[in-house]
Amino acid sequence: MSRVYLEYHDDSQNKHRFYQLWVLPSLFEDWALVKEWGRVGSPGTVRKEWFATQEAAFQARENLAVKKIKKGYFIKT
């Protein structure tokens, strides 16, 4: 399992958001990109997107992470 965890904070608007991305194998030889997002400290919304190959799932994860970083999110370790 590989995870990317991003956060966005804007104190002036009281925005404290997170976005998590995982790439996981399934039982049927395909791969899932699991996305979870919401307010920091609260349970988030979870969605899955399926891919035929691991490489495609990792590429989709990287593309989405780059989009979030351009919107002001930062990677938190």
Residue frames as a rotation matrix with the C-alpha (Angstrom) as fourth column:
MET 1
0.586 0.811 0.000 0.00
0.811 -0.586 0.000 0.00
0.000 0.000 -1.000 0.00
SER 2
-0.674 -0.732 0.101 1.30
0.731 -0.680 -0.056 3.44
0.110 0.036 0.993 -0.85
ARG 3
0.415 0.851 -0.321 -0.35
0.900 -0.436 0.008 6.55
-0.133 -0.292 -0.947 0.51
VAL 4
-0.676 -0.456 0.579 -0.14
0.483 -0.867 -0.121 10.26
0.557 0.198 0.806 -0.26
TYR 5
0.184 0.695 -0.695 -1.56
0.974 -0.225 0.034 12.56
-0.133 -0.683 -0.718 2.43
LEU 6
-0.604 -0.311 0.734 -2.18
0.509 -0.859 0.053 16.23
0.614 0.406 0.677 1.62
GLU 7
-0.019 0.610 -0.793 -3.53
0.917 -0.305 -0.256 19.09
-0.398 -0.732 -0.554 3.71
TYR 8
-0.353 0.012 0.935 -4.82
0.498 -0.844 0.199 22.59
0.792 0.536 0.292 3.01
HIS 9
-0.091 0.290 -0.953 -5.18
0.952 -0.255 -0.169 25.29
-0.291 -0.922 -0.253 5.67
ASP 10
-0.483 0.022 0.875 -6.66
0.334 -0.920 0.207 28.78
0.809 0.392 0.437 5.37
ASP 11
-0.664 0.158 -0.731 -7.23
0.738 -0.021 -0.674 30.27
-0.122 -0.987 -0.102 8.81
SER 12
-0.917 0.301 -0.260 -8.94
-0.302 -0.953 -0.038 33.39
-0.259 0.043 0.965 7.44
GLN 13
-0.252 0.854 -0.455 -11.74
-0.808 0.073 0.584 31.22
0.532 0.515 0.672 5.98
ASN 14
-0.051 0.141 0.989 -11.54
-0.840 0.530 -0.119 28.50
-0.541 -0.836 0.092 8.66
LYS 15
0.787 0.218 -0.577 -10.69
-0.546 0.682 -0.487 25.90
0.287 0.698 0.656 6.02
HIS 16
-0.256 -0.818 0.515 -8.71
-0.877 0.421 0.233 22.89
-0.407 -0.392 -0.825 7.19
ARG 17
0.746 0.588 -0.313 -8.96
-0.660 0.588 -0.467 20.13
-0.090 0.555 0.827 4.60
PHE 18
-0.288 -0.820 0.495 -7.22
-0.504 0.569 0.650 16.84
-0.814 -0.062 -0.577 3.89
TYR 19
0.654 0.368 -0.661 -6.94
-0.755 0.379 -0.536 14.58
0.053 0.849 0.525 0.87
GLN 20
-0.134 -0.676 0.725 -5.56
-0.539 0.663 0.519 11.02
-0.831 -0.322 -0.453 0.98
LEU 21
0.508 0.208 -0.836 -4.73
-0.845 0.312 -0.435 8.79
0.170 0.927 0.334 -1.97
TRP 22
-0.081 -0.501 0.862 -3.93
-0.493 0.771 0.402 5.07
-0.866 -0.392 -0.309 -1.83
VAL 23
0.022 0.071 -0.997 -3.16
-0.913 0.408 0.009 2.55
0.408 0.910 0.074 -4.55
LEU 24
-0.229 0.011 0.973 -4.30
-0.688 0.705 -0.170 -0.96
-0.688 -0.709 -0.154 -3.59
PRO 25
-0.899 -0.031 -0.437 -4.56
-0.350 0.651 0.674 -4.31
0.263 0.759 -0.596 -5.41
SER 26
0.101 0.961 0.257 -7.93
-0.990 0.122 -0.066 -6.00
-0.095 -0.248 0.964 -5.68
LEU 27
-0.074 -0.050 0.996 -8.82
-0.308 0.951 0.025 -9.68
-0.948 -0.305 -0.086 -5.70
PHE 28
0.703 0.504 0.502 -9.52
0.316 0.411 -0.855 -9.61
-0.637 0.760 0.130 -9.43
GLU 29
-0.067 -0.896 0.438 -6.05
0.913 0.123 0.390 -8.63
-0.403 0.426 0.810 -10.72
ASP 30
0.272 0.072 0.960 -6.89
0.544 -0.834 -0.091 -4.96
0.794 0.547 -0.266 -11.12
TRP 31
-0.657 -0.627 -0.418 -5.91
0.728 -0.383 -0.569 -1.94
0.197 -0.678 0.708 -9.04
ALA 32
0.514 0.858 -0.011 -7.88
0.803 -0.477 0.358 0.63
0.301 -0.193 -0.934 -7.07
LEU 33
-0.720 -0.518 0.462 -7.10
0.276 -0.824 -0.495 4.28
0.637 -0.229 0.736 -6.48
VAL 34
0.172 0.743 -0.647 -8.83
0.951 0.045 0.305 5.04
0.256 -0.668 -0.699 -3.17
LYS 35
-0.581 -0.269 0.769 -9.51
0.192 -0.963 -0.192 8.74
0.791 0.036 0.610 -2.54
GLU 36
0.191 0.615 -0.765 -10.59
0.971 -0.003 0.240 10.17
0.145 -0.789 -0.598 0.80
TRP 37
-0.678 -0.370 0.635 -11.18
0.327 -0.926 -0.189 13.87
0.658 0.079 0.749 1.48
GLY 38
0.465 0.864 -0.196 -12.79
0.659 -0.190 0.727 16.10
0.591 -0.467 -0.658 4.07
ARG 39
0.616 -0.197 0.763 -12.18
-0.496 -0.849 0.182 18.39
0.612 -0.490 -0.621 7.02
VAL 40
-0.445 -0.856 -0.264 -9.13
-0.183 0.375 -0.909 17.64
0.876 -0.356 -0.324 9.17
GLY 41
-0.898 0.038 0.439 -10.23
-0.434 0.101 -0.895 15.76
-0.079 -0.994 -0.074 12.30
SER 42
0.102 0.982 0.156 -13.45
-0.763 0.178 -0.622 14.45
-0.639 -0.056 0.768 10.74
PRO 43
-0.169 -0.089 0.982 -14.18
0.393 0.907 0.150 11.27
-0.904 0.412 -0.119 8.81
GLY 44
-0.607 -0.170 -0.776 -13.93
-0.526 -0.646 0.553 11.89
-0.596 0.744 0.303 5.10
THR 45
0.652 0.727 -0.214 -15.73
-0.589 0.308 -0.747 10.92
-0.477 0.613 0.630 1.95
VAL 46
-0.392 -0.780 0.487 -14.25
-0.263 0.603 0.754 7.83
-0.882 0.168 -0.441 0.26
ARG 47
0.739 0.523 -0.425 -14.39
-0.568 0.144 -0.811 6.97
-0.363 0.840 0.403 -3.43
LYS 48
-0.066 -0.738 0.671 -12.64
0.085 0.666 0.741 4.26
-0.994 0.105 0.019 -5.45
GLU 49
0.559 0.111 -0.822 -11.52
-0.786 -0.243 -0.568 4.32
-0.262 0.964 -0.048 -9.05
TRP 50
0.556 -0.266 0.787 -10.46
0.097 0.962 0.256 1.07
-0.825 -0.066 0.561 -10.77
PHE 51
0.304 -0.569 -0.764 -7.54
-0.930 -0.352 -0.108 0.55
-0.207 0.743 -0.637 -13.17
ALA 52
0.934 0.062 -0.352 -6.33
-0.208 0.895 -0.395 -2.44
0.290 0.442 0.849 -15.19
THR 53
0.265 -0.920 -0.289 -2.67
0.564 0.391 -0.728 -1.97
0.782 0.030 0.622 -14.27
GLN 54
0.381 -0.249 -0.891 -0.70
0.872 -0.225 0.435 -0.83
-0.309 -0.942 0.131 -11.26
GLU 55
-0.690 -0.715 0.110 1.15
0.701 -0.622 0.349 1.72
-0.182 0.318 0.930 -13.40
ALA 56
-0.364 0.644 0.673 -2.11
0.393 -0.549 0.738 3.34
0.844 0.533 -0.053 -14.51
ALA 57
0.645 0.616 -0.451 -3.31
0.642 -0.118 0.758 3.61
0.414 -0.779 -0.472 -10.91
PHE 58
0.040 -0.719 -0.694 -0.03
0.857 -0.332 0.395 5.18
-0.514 -0.610 0.603 -9.77
GLN 59
-0.786 -0.308 0.536 -0.10
0.580 -0.669 0.466 7.64
0.215 0.677 0.704 -12.68
ALA 60
0.117 0.915 0.386 -3.66
0.418 -0.398 0.817 8.68
0.901 0.065 -0.429 -11.81
ARG 61
0.607 0.042 -0.794 -2.59
0.793 -0.101 0.601 9.14
-0.055 -0.994 -0.094 -8.17
GLU 62
-0.427 -0.862 -0.275 0.35
0.792 -0.502 0.346 11.34
-0.437 -0.070 0.897 -9.17
ASN 63
-0.613 0.264 0.745 -1.79
0.486 -0.617 0.619 13.42
0.623 0.741 0.250 -11.56
LEU 64
0.497 0.868 -0.007 -4.40
0.490 -0.274 0.827 14.05
0.716 -0.414 -0.562 -8.86
ALA 65
0.366 -0.448 -0.816 -1.74
0.861 -0.170 0.479 14.91
-0.353 -0.878 0.323 -6.25
VAL 66
-0.718 -0.652 0.242 -0.19
0.693 -0.636 0.340 17.46
-0.068 0.412 0.909 -8.63
LYS 67
-0.206 0.734 0.647 -3.60
0.399 -0.541 0.741 19.07
0.893 0.411 -0.181 -9.20
LYS 68
0.719 0.483 -0.500 -4.20
0.621 -0.122 0.774 19.35
0.313 -0.867 -0.388 -5.46
ILE 69
-0.073 -0.835 -0.545 -0.74
0.889 -0.303 0.344 20.85
-0.452 -0.459 0.764 -4.87
LYS 70
-0.736 -0.150 0.660 -1.45
0.539 -0.721 0.436 23.49
0.410 0.677 0.611 -7.53
LYS 71
0.237 0.908 0.345 -4.62
0.299 -0.406 0.863 24.38
0.924 -0.101 -0.368 -5.58
GLY 72
0.124 -0.262 0.957 -2.62
-0.712 -0.695 -0.098 25.00
0.691 -0.669 -0.273 -2.40
TYR 73
0.985 0.163 0.055 -2.49
-0.159 0.734 0.660 21.59
0.067 -0.659 0.749 -0.73
PHE 74
0.048 -0.999 0.002 0.85
-0.933 -0.046 -0.356 20.43
0.356 0.015 -0.934 0.65
ILE 75
0.291 -0.038 -0.956 2.19
0.016 0.999 -0.035 16.93
0.957 -0.005 0.291 1.29
LYS 76
0.309 -0.146 0.940 2.28
-0.934 -0.234 0.271 16.11
0.180 -0.961 -0.209 4.98
THR 77
-0.214 -0.474 -0.854 4.41
-0.300 0.864 -0.404 13.23
0.930 0.170 -0.327 6.19
